[in-house]
Amino acid sequence: MANPGTERGLILFAHGSRDPQWAAPLEAVATRARQLAPTLQVRCAYLELTEPDLPTCVAEMASLGVTAITVVPMFLGVGRHAREDMPRLVADVQARHPEIFLRLQSTIGEDARVIELLARFVLGDA
């Protein structure tokens, strides 16, 4: 059973890579999210080439009593993975875990705050 306040989860969902160092920035974001929201269950999941995958993360959170999970695609571009693969994968996982509310957020590259931050960064203002 989850501790009070840990019913919510957040999964940062990225592509994955064969290079083990590739995931370090994503893991750093997850670590910071845990610091900012200590009662939130935060995990990273990967589409391919890196573990764990989304079904594994959702199953782990379900075992902890999490009942609502937001999946955040950590993609700047909105290619086939974001448009087709992720919604299908989330729907498949949702069918396996009807007790959990899964919400697929838009990709980070579609968010005006991220666009603003990246623009300021490339201009040297961040």
Buried (B, 14 or more C-beta within 10 A) or exposed (E): EBEEEBBBBBBBBBBBEEEEEBBEEBEEBBEEBBEEEEEBBBBBBBBEEBEBBBBBBBBBBBEEEBBEBBBBBBBBEEEEBBEEBBEEBBEEBBEEBEEBEBEBBEBBBBEEEEEEEBEEEEEEEE
